[in-house]
């Protein structure tokens, strides 16, 4: 399983070609792929918000989903992508996704003390906002508002890792029988081992490192490596 987090791509991103070169490498393998969120810097599933980058990613996922499992854990920069394009993914979730002892999530809901973001999420991720995204010009105004707020929060997040909140999140899930957790969102490489043996691993941002996490569910081994080594 290959996990990719926080690439924050745009149509003008200088790393866009690298990202699709990575997908081409993955095509030569039999490994599953999990997109851990914030793959594009702003990604709305509604047709009026399609872009060349989003279309290429969706096309790749739709083409490959019959050959491998492809998961999407929507981050704070994704809105209704899985709901609008379920045919492109084996599974998707806007919160957490669990299979047995494995839990995947973007990580934007980990910090319970981040009340500002939780309020923003409540306002921007609901049935009314989904309706607004499908309307013009209301959807564009909402998008500009969200982009501005996300940009302000992102500058702080990249410098701050709420270790106590990450550990508390992990322990809540360990108590429910989860043994492996993978998160993105915080742009940092971090590993927490619970007292009973559970492991929570943060996957660093692809945007800044070009790294991905390889996970073998059979051996429970992980490897952080540059995408060029796939």
C-alpha positions in Angstrom: 0.0 0.0 0.0 1.3 3.4 -1.0 0.1 6.4 1.0 0.4 9.9 -0.4 -0.5 13.0 1.7 -0.6 16.8 1.2 0.8 17.4 -2.2 -1.3 20.6 -2.5 -1.1 20.7 -6.3 -2.4 23.4 -8.6 -2.6 23.6 -12.4 0.5 25.8 -12.2 2.4 23.7 -9.6 6.1 23.1 -10.6 5.7 19.6 -9.1 2.7 18.6 -11.1 4.7 16.7 -13.7 6.5 14.8 -10.8 3.2 13.8 -9.3 2.0 12.2 -12.5 5.4 10.6 -13.1 4.9 9.0 -9.6 1.5 7.7 -10.7 3.1 6.2 -13.8 5.6 4.4 -11.5 2.7 3.1 -9.4 1.0 1.7 -12.5 4.0 -0.6 -12.9 3.3 -2.1 -9.4 0.4 -4.1 -8.0 0.2 -2.0 -4.8 -2.9 -0.3 -3.5 -2.9 3.5 -3.3 -4.3 5.8 -0.6 -4.6 9.5 -1.1 -4.5 10.9 2.4 -6.0 14.2 1.6 -5.1 17.7 0.4 -3.9 16.3 -2.9 -4.9 19.5 -4.6 -4.6 22.8 -2.9 -8.4 23.3 -3.5 -10.5 20.4 -4.8 -14.3 20.6 -5.1 -16.1 17.6 -6.7 -18.8 19.7 -8.3 -18.5 19.8 -12.1 -18.2 23.6 -12.2 -15.0 23.4 -10.3 -13.2 20.9 -12.5 -9.6 21.7 -13.5 -7.0 20.0 -15.7 -5.2 18.7 -12.6 -8.3 17.3 -11.0 -9.5 15.8 -14.2 -6.2 14.0 -14.7 -6.2 12.6 -11.2 -9.8 11.4 -11.4 -9.1 9.9 -14.8 -6.1 8.0 -13.5 -8.0 6.7 -10.4 -11.0 5.7 -12.6 -8.7 3.8 -14.9 -6.7 2.1 -12.2 -9.5 1.3 -9.7 -10.2 -2.0 -11.4 -6.5 -3.0 -11.1 -5.9 -2.0 -7.5 -7.7 -0.6 -4.4 -7.7 3.2 -4.4 -8.8 5.1 -1.3 -9.4 8.8 -0.8 -9.4 10.4 2.7 -10.7 13.9 2.1 -8.8 16.6 3.8 -9.6 20.2 4.7 -8.8 21.2 1.1 -11.2 18.7 -0.5 -15.0 19.1 -0.8 -17.4 16.3 -1.9 -14.8 14.7 -4.2 -15.7 11.2 -3.2 -19.4 11.8 -3.1 -19.4 13.3 -6.6 -17.0 10.7 -8.1 -17.5 7.4 -6.2 -16.7 5.4 -9.3 -13.1 6.6 -9.1 -12.4 5.1 -5.7 -12.6 1.7 -4.0 -13.4 3.6 -0.7 -13.5 7.2 0.4 -14.4 9.1 3.5 -14.5 12.7 4.7 -13.6 11.6 8.2 -12.0 8.3 9.1 -12.0 4.9 7.3 -11.4 1.7 9.2 -10.8 -1.9 8.1 -10.1 -4.3 10.9 -7.2 -3.0 12.9 -6.2 -0.3 10.3 -7.5 3.2 10.5 -6.9 5.9 7.8 -7.8 9.6 8.1 -6.5 12.9 6.8 -6.1 14.2 10.3 -7.9 17.6 10.2 -10.2 16.5 13.0 -7.5 15.2 15.3 -7.0 18.5 17.2 -10.1 19.0 19.3 -8.7 22.3 20.6 -8.7 23.8 17.1 -12.2 25.3 17.5 -11.6 27.8 14.7 -11.1 25.1 12.1 -13.9 23.0 13.5 -16.3 25.9 13.1 -15.0 26.5 9.6 -15.6 22.9 8.7 -19.1 23.0 10.1 -19.9 26.0 7.9 -18.2 24.7 4.7 -18.9 21.0 4.8 -22.7 20.5 5.0 -25.6 20.0 2.7 -26.1 23.7 2.2 -22.5 24.4 1.2 -22.6 21.5 -1.2 -25.6 23.1 -2.9 -23.8 26.4 -3.0 -20.8 24.9 -4.6 -23.0 23.8 -7.5 -24.3 27.3 -8.1 -22.7 30.3 -9.7 -21.7 32.9 -8.7 -22.4 31.8 -5.1 -20.1 28.8 -5.3 -17.2 31.0 -6.4 -17.7 33.4 -3.6 -17.8 30.5 -1.1 -14.6 29.1 -2.7 -12.7 32.4 -2.3 -13.7 32.6 1.3 -12.6 29.1 2.1 -9.3 29.5 0.2 -8.5 32.6 2.2 -9.2 30.9 5.5 -7.4 27.7 4.6 -4.3 29.7 3.6 -4.2 31.6 6.9 -4.6 28.3 8.9 -2.0 26.5 6.8 0.8 28.9 7.7 0.3 28.1 11.3 -0.2 24.3 11.0 3.1 23.7 9.2 4.9 25.0 12.2 2.9 23.3 14.9 2.3 19.6 15.8 -0.2 19.1 18.6 1.5 15.9 19.9 -0.9 15.6 22.9 -3.9 15.8 20.7 -2.4 13.3 18.2 -1.7 10.9 21.0 -5.1 11.3 22.5 -6.7 10.6 19.1 -4.6 7.5 18.7 -5.4 6.2 22.2 -9.2 6.6 21.6 -8.9 4.4 18.5 -6.5 1.9 20.2 -9.1 1.4 22.9 -11.6 0.4 20.1 -9.3 -2.3 18.7 -7.3 -0.3 16.1 -3.6 -1.1 16.0 -2.3 0.9 13.0 -3.2 4.6 12.2 -2.0 6.7 9.3 -2.6 10.4 9.1 -1.6 13.3 7.0 -2.5 17.0 7.5 0.4 18.1 9.8 3.1 17.9 7.0 5.5 16.2 9.4 7.0 12.8 9.9 5.9 11.6 13.4 5.4 8.3 15.0 3.6 7.5 18.2 3.6 4.1 19.9 0.8 3.5 22.4 1.3 1.7 25.7 -0.5 -1.4 24.3 1.5 -1.6 21.1 -0.7 0.4 18.7 1.2 2.7 16.3 0.1 6.1 14.9 2.2 7.3 11.9 2.0 10.8 10.4 2.9 10.8 6.7 4.9 13.9 5.7 3.7 16.3 3.1 4.5 15.2 -0.5 4.6 18.9 -1.4 7.7 19.6 0.6 9.5 16.2 0.7 8.4 14.2 -2.3 8.1 11.2 0.0 5.5 8.6 0.3 4.8 5.9 2.9 4.8 2.2 1.9 2.9 -0.1 4.2 2.7 -3.9 4.0 -0.4 -5.0 5.9 0.8 -8.6 5.9 4.1 -7.9 7.7 3.0 -4.6 9.4 6.2 -2.9 8.1 6.4 0.7 6.9 9.0 2.5 4.8 9.2 6.2 4.1 10.9 6.8 0.7 11.2 9.3 -2.2 8.6 8.6 -4.9 11.4 8.1 -7.4 12.3 4.8 -5.5 8.9 3.2 -6.0 
